[in-house]
Amino acid sequence: MKILVINCGSSSLKYQLINMEDENVLAKGLVERIGIEGSILTHKVNGEKYITEQPMEDHKIAIKLVLNALVDKDYGVIKDMSEISAVGHRVVHGGEKYANSVLVDEDVVKAIKDCAKLAPLHNVPNMIGINACKELMPDTPMVATFDTAFHQTLPNYAYTYAVPYDLYEKYGVRKYGFHGTSHKFVSIEAAKMMGKDIRSLKIITCHLGNGASVCAIDGGKSIDTSMGFTPLAGLCMGTRCGDIDPAVIPFLVKSVGMSIDEVDTLMNKKSGVLGVSGVSSDFRDVLAEEAKGNKRAELALNVYTYRVKSVIGSYIAALNGVDCIVFTAGSGENSEPLRRRICAGLSNLGIVLDKERNNVMGKPAQISSDDSKVKVFAIPTNEELMIARDTKEIVEGR
């Protein structure tokens, strides 16, 4: 069985074609600047890149070019489209309705559209990708995998905000959480590396990229996560402020004279590590500036790592202990100094890194010392493979 995984952004599209017999990636690629001048498709097969530059006014044209690349006589990996058994789509927001991946039907389409008000920058292009694939591949099953689904096991006291309850009942104002596909994947991989049944483990997963979140997982189920009603909540991130005093917002509107839209842009795109450091949202740049003696860069990194450490500590309390901690995503997988700083001073909680083991990038590894009571791992995330696994299971179970 071959599964095509599609992840549509507002002007981009990532894809992988995976052979589920051995979970080998046959081809993958990225389409950039959809609907913008300079549209480009980068198709990768066996380490080789094949570039297509031509106007792509919408996602349907982009997906058509992706399908053409997959069957191309020179660099294609399948003979015709009938070899694709199903398409798995990443969808950011599924609201409360879906706790698992689902086969796309009219009800699912309606739910994705209804949730667009909660994630307009994500659900709208996600739906565009589904519609384009349905039009181009009408007989191929489509599966939606929601970033929010994994967190639907949160207890009500963890997802309920202390605001008038009718705001939840009428408008769905509550914590939803995101990055669920990533948290689910690396927690499963960590259990495998420990040689234990995930149902017996308490795991904390740290998805640390430009967007970042931490998840507390008990017996394979999410019981709390740091993102909330939107992906703005929780940790300090690359450009997002994370948790702040809510009174800052009316202060900026009334006293500083900013509009709501300006505050929204400030909190989402101009804050976080970028806002504090004044340097960049890229941790490599900020670390380099810190090494030169830039005190604001140092402060930004301390703010960031302190927030992650604080959430880890609170989730150890929520779980009543922890068996392992996992670092994943761009910085989590690749940044030795950030992992070191986050774990520094946690030895009383049984968390001790091994200096040499921690010097690892982009591959699964135990980075804790032998005498650490809590195992610590760096594990590359693979959301596409998780989506493909869910898609395979659903299609085979029809």
VEXDREN-2710 file (C-alpha; in Angstrom, 1 decimal):
% VEXDREN-2710
k/r/px/py/pz
1/MET/0.0/0.0/0.0
2/LYS/1.3/3.5/-1.0
3/ILE/0.0/6.5/0.9
4/LEU/0.3/10.1/-0.2
5/VAL/0.5/12.6/2.7
6/ILE/-0.4/16.2/2.0
7/ASN/0.2/19.2/4.3
8/CYS/-1.2/22.4/2.8
9/GLY/-0.3/25.8/4.1
10/SER/-1.7/29.1/2.9
11/SER/0.9/29.4/0.0
12/SER/2.8/26.2/0.4
13/LEU/2.4/22.4/0.2
14/LYS/4.5/19.6/1.6
15/TYR/4.1/16.0/0.6
16/GLN/5.5/12.5/0.9
17/LEU/4.7/9.3/-0.8
18/ILE/5.2/6.4/1.6
19/ASN/5.3/2.7/0.9
20/MET/3.6/1.3/3.9
21/GLU/5.0/-2.2/3.5
22/ASP/8.4/-1.0/4.8
23/GLU/7.5/2.7/5.7
24/ASN/10.0/3.8/3.1
25/VAL/9.6/7.3/1.7
26/LEU/9.5/6.9/-2.1
27/ALA/9.4/10.6/-2.8
28/LYS/8.8/13.9/-1.0
29/GLY/8.8/17.5/-1.8
30/LEU/7.7/21.1/-1.2
31/VAL/5.7/23.5/-3.3
32/GLU/6.3/27.2/-2.4
33/ARG/4.8/30.5/-3.3
34/ILE/1.4/29.1/-4.5
35/GLY/-0.6/32.1/-5.8
36/ILE/2.5/34.3/-5.7
37/GLU/5.0/35.2/-8.4
38/GLY/7.9/32.7/-8.5
39/SER/6.1/29.5/-7.7
40/ILE/8.4/26.5/-7.4
41/LEU/8.2/22.8/-6.8
42/THR/11.1/20.9/-5.3
43/HIS/10.7/17.2/-5.8
44/LYS/13.2/14.8/-4.0
45/VAL/13.8/11.1/-4.9
46/ASN/16.8/9.2/-3.4
47/GLY/18.5/12.4/-2.4
48/GLU/18.2/14.0/-5.9
49/LYS/16.3/17.2/-6.3
50/TYR/14.1/18.0/-9.4
51/ILE/12.9/21.6/-9.7
52/THR/9.8/22.8/-11.5
53/GLU/9.3/26.6/-11.8
54/GLN/6.0/27.7/-13.3
55/PRO/3.0/29.8/-12.3
56/MET/0.7/28.1/-9.8
57/GLU/-2.3/30.2/-9.2
58/ASP/-3.9/27.8/-6.7
59/HIS/-3.5/24.6/-4.8
60/LYS/-5.3/22.5/-7.4
61/ILE/-2.6/23.4/-9.9
62/ALA/0.2/22.7/-7.3
63/ILE/-1.3/19.3/-6.5
64/LYS/-1.6/18.4/-10.2
65/LEU/2.1/19.2/-10.6
66/VAL/2.9/17.0/-7.6
67/LEU/0.9/14.1/-9.1
68/ASN/2.7/14.6/-12.4
69/ALA/6.1/14.5/-10.7
70/LEU/5.2/11.2/-9.0
71/VAL/4.5/9.5/-12.3
72/ASP/7.1/11.4/-14.4
73/LYS/8.9/9.0/-16.8
74/ASP/12.3/10.3/-15.8
75/TYR/12.1/10.8/-12.0
76/GLY/8.7/9.5/-11.0
77/VAL/8.3/6.6/-8.5
78/ILE/5.0/5.1/-9.6
79/LYS/3.6/4.1/-13.0
80/ASP/0.2/5.7/-12.6
81/MET/-2.1/7.2/-10.0
82/SER/-3.9/3.9/-9.3
83/GLU/-0.9/2.9/-7.2
84/ILE/-1.8/5.5/-4.6
85/SER/-4.2/3.7/-2.2
86/ALA/-5.2/6.8/-0.1
87/VAL/-4.3/10.3/0.7
88/GLY/-3.7/11.5/4.3
89/HIS/-4.2/15.2/5.0
90/ARG/-2.9/17.2/7.9
91/VAL/-5.7/19.4/9.3
92/VAL/-4.8/21.7/12.2
93/HIS/-8.2/22.0/14.0
94/GLY/-10.9/19.4/14.5
95/GLY/-12.5/21.0/17.6
96/GLU/-14.1/18.6/20.0
97/LYS/-15.7/16.4/17.5
98/TYR/-12.7/14.2/16.5
99/ALA/-10.3/12.4/18.8
100/ASN/-8.9/10.3/16.0
101/SER/-8.1/10.5/12.3
102/VAL/-11.2/10.0/10.1
103/LEU/-12.3/9.2/6.6
104/VAL/-13.3/12.4/4.9
105/ASP/-17.0/12.7/4.1
106/GLU/-19.5/15.5/4.1
107/ASP/-19.8/15.7/7.9
108/VAL/-16.0/15.9/8.2
109/VAL/-15.8/18.6/5.5
110/LYS/-18.5/20.6/7.4
111/ALA/-16.6/20.2/10.7
112/ILE/-13.3/21.4/9.2
113/LYS/-15.1/24.5/7.8
114/ASP/-16.8/25.1/11.1
115/CYS/-13.4/25.0/12.9
116/ALA/-11.9/27.5/10.4
117/LYS/-13.0/30.3/12.7
118/LEU/-10.6/28.9/15.3
119/ALA/-7.7/28.3/12.9
120/PRO/-8.3/30.4/9.8
121/LEU/-4.7/30.5/8.7
122/HIS/-4.6/26.7/8.7
123/ASN/-7.9/25.0/8.2
124/VAL/-8.8/27.0/5.1
125/PRO/-5.7/25.9/3.1
126/ASN/-6.1/22.4/4.6
127/MET/-9.6/22.2/3.2
128/ILE/-8.4/23.6/-0.2
129/GLY/-5.9/20.7/-0.4
130/ILE/-8.6/18.1/0.4
131/ASN/-10.9/19.6/-2.2
132/ALA/-8.2/19.7/-4.9
133/CYS/-7.2/16.1/-4.2
134/LYS/-10.9/14.9/-4.3
135/GLU/-11.3/16.6/-7.7
136/LEU/-8.1/15.2/-9.1
137/MET/-8.5/11.7/-7.5
138/PRO/-12.2/11.2/-7.1
139/ASP/-12.0/7.5/-6.4
140/THR/-9.1/7.6/-3.9
141/PRO/-10.0/7.6/-0.2
142/MET/-9.1/10.8/1.7
143/VAL/-8.3/10.8/5.4
144/ALA/-8.1/13.8/7.7
145/THR/-5.6/13.8/10.6
146/PHE/-6.2/16.6/13.2
147/ASP/-3.4/18.3/15.2
148/THR/-6.0/18.7/18.0
149/ALA/-7.2/15.0/18.0
150/PHE/-4.5/13.6/20.3
151/HIS/-5.5/16.1/23.0
152/GLN/-9.2/15.2/23.1
153/THR/-8.3/13.0/26.1
154/LEU/-7.6/16.0/28.3
155/PRO/-9.7/15.9/31.5
156/ASN/-12.3/18.8/31.7
157/TYR/-10.4/20.5/34.5
158/ALA/-7.3/20.7/32.3
159/TYR/-9.1/22.2/29.2
160/THR/-11.6/24.4/30.9
161/TYR/-10.8/28.1/31.2
162/ALA/-11.9/30.0/34.3
163/VAL/-14.2/32.4/32.3
164/PRO/-18.0/32.3/32.3
165/TYR/-19.0/28.8/31.3
166/ASP/-21.4/29.8/28.6
167/LEU/-18.4/31.1/26.5
168/TYR/-17.4/27.4/26.3
169/GLU/-20.9/26.2/25.7
170/LYS/-21.8/28.8/23.0
171/TYR/-18.4/29.5/21.4
172/GLY/-16.1/26.6/22.2
173/VAL/-13.7/28.7/24.3
174/ARG/-11.4/26.1/25.9
175/LYS/-7.9/24.6/25.6
176/TYR/-7.6/22.5/22.5
177/GLY/-3.8/22.0/22.1
178/PHE/-1.8/21.4/18.9
179/HIS/1.2/19.5/17.6
180/GLY/-0.8/16.4/18.6
181/THR/0.5/14.2/15.7
182/SER/4.1/15.0/16.6
183/HIS/3.5/14.4/20.3
184/LYS/1.8/11.1/19.6
185/PHE/4.6/9.9/17.2
186/VAL/7.6/10.6/19.4
187/SER/5.9/9.2/22.5
188/ILE/5.3/5.9/20.7
189/GLU/8.9/5.9/19.5
190/ALA/10.2/6.6/23.0
191/ALA/8.3/3.6/24.4
192/LYS/9.8/1.4/21.7
193/MET/13.3/2.7/22.6
194/MET/12.7/1.8/26.2
195/GLY/11.3/-1.6/25.3
196/LYS/8.1/-0.9/27.3
197/ASP/4.4/-0.8/26.7
198/ILE/3.4/2.8/26.3
199/ARG/0.3/2.1/28.5
200/SER/2.7/1.7/31.5
201/LEU/4.6/4.9/30.9
202/LYS/4.4/8.6/32.0
203/ILE/6.0/10.7/29.2
204/ILE/6.6/14.4/28.7
205/THR/7.2/15.4/25.1
206/CYS/8.7/18.7/24.1
207/HIS/8.0/19.8/20.5
208/LEU/10.5/22.7/20.2
209/GLY/10.5/24.4/16.8
210/ASN/9.5/28.0/15.8
211/GLY/6.2/27.0/17.3
212/ALA/6.6/25.1/20.5
213/SER/4.5/23.0/23.0
214/VAL/5.0/20.5/25.8
215/CYS/2.6/17.6/26.4
216/ALA/2.0/15.3/29.4
217/ILE/1.2/11.8/28.3
218/ASP/-0.1/9.1/30.7
219/GLY/-0.4/5.6/29.4
220/GLY/-0.3/6.9/25.8
221/LYS/-3.0/9.5/26.3
222/SER/-2.5/13.3/26.5
223/ILE/-3.6/14.7/29.8
224/ASP/-2.3/18.2/29.4
225/THR/-0.5/20.4/26.8
226/SER/0.8/23.9/26.8
227/MET/-0.9/25.4/23.8
228/GLY/-4.5/26.4/24.3
229/PHE/-7.5/27.9/22.4
230/THR/-4.9/28.8/19.7
231/PRO/-1.3/28.0/19.1
232/LEU/-0.3/31.3/20.7
233/ALA/-0.7/30.1/24.2
234/GLY/1.9/28.3/26.4
235/LEU/5.6/28.6/25.9
236/CYS/7.6/31.5/24.6
237/MET/8.3/30.7/20.9
238/GLY/10.2/31.9/17.9
239/THR/7.9/34.9/17.3
240/ARG/4.9/34.2/19.6
241/CYS/4.7/35.5/23.2
242/GLY/3.1/32.5/24.8
243/ASP/1.4/33.0/28.1
244/ILE/1.2/36.6/29.3
245/ASP/-1.0/38.5/31.7
246/PRO/-4.3/39.0/29.7
247/ALA/-4.5/42.5/31.0
248/VAL/-1.5/43.4/28.7
249/ILE/-4.0/43.4/25.7
250/PRO/-6.4/46.0/26.9
251/PHE/-3.5/48.1/28.2
252/LEU/-1.9/48.1/24.7
253/VAL/-5.3/49.0/23.1
254/LYS/-6.3/51.7/25.6
255/SER/-3.0/53.2/26.8
256/VAL/-0.6/52.6/23.8
257/GLY/-3.3/53.1/21.1
258/MET/-2.8/49.9/19.3
259/SER/-5.7/48.2/17.4
260/ILE/-6.8/44.7/18.1
261/ASP/-5.3/43.5/14.8
262/GLU/-2.0/45.3/15.7
263/VAL/-1.9/43.5/19.1
264/ASP/-2.6/40.2/17.4
265/THR/0.3/40.7/14.9
266/LEU/2.5/41.8/17.8
267/MET/1.9/38.7/19.9
268/ASN/2.0/36.2/17.0
269/LYS/4.8/37.6/14.7
270/LYS/6.9/40.1/16.6
271/SER/7.3/38.6/20.1
272/GLY/8.9/35.5/21.6
273/VAL/12.6/35.0/21.1
274/LEU/12.6/37.6/18.3
275/GLY/10.9/40.2/20.3
276/VAL/13.1/39.8/23.4
277/SER/16.4/39.4/21.6
278/GLY/15.8/41.9/18.8
279/VAL/18.0/39.5/16.7
280/SER/16.0/36.7/15.1
281/SER/13.5/33.9/15.7
282/ASP/16.2/31.4/14.7
283/PHE/17.9/30.0/17.7
284/ARG/21.1/29.5/15.9
285/ASP/21.4/33.2/15.3
286/VAL/20.4/34.1/18.9
287/LEU/23.0/31.6/20.3
288/ALA/25.6/33.1/18.0
289/GLU/24.8/36.6/19.3
290/GLU/24.9/35.4/22.9
291/ALA/28.4/34.0/22.3
292/LYS/29.4/37.5/21.2
293/GLY/28.2/39.0/24.5
294/ASN/24.7/40.2/23.4
295/LYS/22.8/40.4/26.7
296/ARG/19.4/40.6/25.1
297/ALA/20.1/37.4/23.2
298/GLU/21.1/35.8/26.5
299/LEU/17.9/37.0/28.1
300/ALA/15.8/35.7/25.3
301/LEU/17.3/32.2/25.6
302/ASN/17.0/32.3/29.4
303/VAL/13.3/33.3/29.1
304/TYR/12.7/30.5/26.6
305/THR/14.4/27.7/28.4
306/TYR/13.0/28.8/31.8
307/ARG/9.5/28.6/30.4
308/VAL/10.1/25.1/29.0
309/LYS/11.7/24.0/32.3
310/SER/8.7/25.4/34.3
311/VAL/6.2/23.5/32.2
312/ILE/8.2/20.2/32.5
313/GLY/8.1/20.6/36.3
314/SER/4.4/21.3/36.4
315/TYR/3.7/18.3/34.2
316/ILE/5.8/16.0/36.4
317/ALA/3.4/17.1/39.2
318/ALA/0.3/16.5/36.9
319/LEU/1.6/13.0/36.0
320/ASN/2.7/12.2/39.6
321/GLY/6.1/11.4/38.3
322/VAL/7.7/10.8/34.9
323/ASP/9.5/7.9/33.2
324/CYS/11.0/9.8/30.2
325/ILE/11.3/13.2/28.6
326/VAL/11.5/13.6/24.8
327/PHE/12.9/16.5/22.8
328/THR/11.7/16.8/19.2
329/ALA/11.2/19.2/16.3
330/GLY/13.8/21.7/14.9
331/SER/15.5/22.9/18.1
332/GLY/14.5/19.9/20.2
333/GLU/16.1/17.5/17.8
334/ASN/19.2/19.5/16.9
335/SER/20.1/22.0/19.6
336/GLU/22.5/20.6/22.2
337/PRO/22.8/23.9/24.1
338/LEU/19.0/24.4/24.4
339/ARG/18.5/20.8/25.7
340/ARG/21.3/21.3/28.2
341/ARG/20.0/24.6/29.5
342/ILE/16.4/23.2/29.9
343/CYS/17.6/20.2/31.8
344/ALA/20.2/22.1/34.0
345/GLY/19.2/22.1/37.6
346/LEU/16.7/19.2/37.3
347/SER/18.9/16.5/38.9
348/ASN/16.7/16.6/42.1
349/LEU/13.9/15.4/39.9
350/GLY/16.0/12.5/38.6
351/ILE/16.9/14.2/35.3
352/VAL/20.6/14.1/34.4
353/LEU/22.0/14.6/30.8
354/ASP/25.1/12.9/29.5
355/LYS/27.3/15.6/27.9
356/GLU/28.6/13.4/25.1
357/ARG/25.3/11.7/24.4
358/ASN/23.6/15.1/24.3
359/ASN/25.9/16.1/21.4
360/VAL/23.6/14.6/18.8
361/MET/21.6/16.0/16.0
362/GLY/18.7/14.6/13.8
363/LYS/18.7/11.0/14.9
364/PRO/17.0/9.1/17.7
365/ALA/19.2/8.9/20.8
366/GLN/19.1/8.5/24.6
367/ILE/20.8/11.7/25.9
368/SER/20.5/11.0/29.6
369/SER/23.2/9.5/31.8
370/ASP/23.1/5.9/32.9
371/ASP/22.4/7.0/36.5
372/SER/19.5/9.4/35.5
373/LYS/16.3/8.0/37.0
374/VAL/14.4/9.6/34.2
375/LYS/15.3/8.7/30.6
376/VAL/15.8/11.6/28.3
377/PHE/15.6/11.2/24.5
378/ALA/16.1/13.3/21.4
379/ILE/13.8/11.8/18.7
380/PRO/13.2/13.4/15.3
381/THR/9.5/13.8/14.7
382/ASN/7.8/12.4/11.7
383/GLU/4.3/13.7/11.4
384/GLU/3.9/12.5/7.8
385/LEU/4.6/8.9/8.8
386/MET/2.1/9.2/11.7
387/ILE/-0.5/10.5/9.3
388/ALA/0.3/7.6/6.9
389/ARG/0.0/5.0/9.6
390/ASP/-3.4/6.4/10.7
391/THR/-4.5/6.6/7.0
392/LYS/-3.5/3.0/6.4
393/GLU/-5.4/1.8/9.5
394/ILE/-8.5/3.6/8.6
395/VAL/-8.6/2.5/4.9
396/GLU/-7.9/-1.1/5.7
397/GLY/-10.6/-1.1/8.4
398/ARG/-13.3/0.3/6.1
END
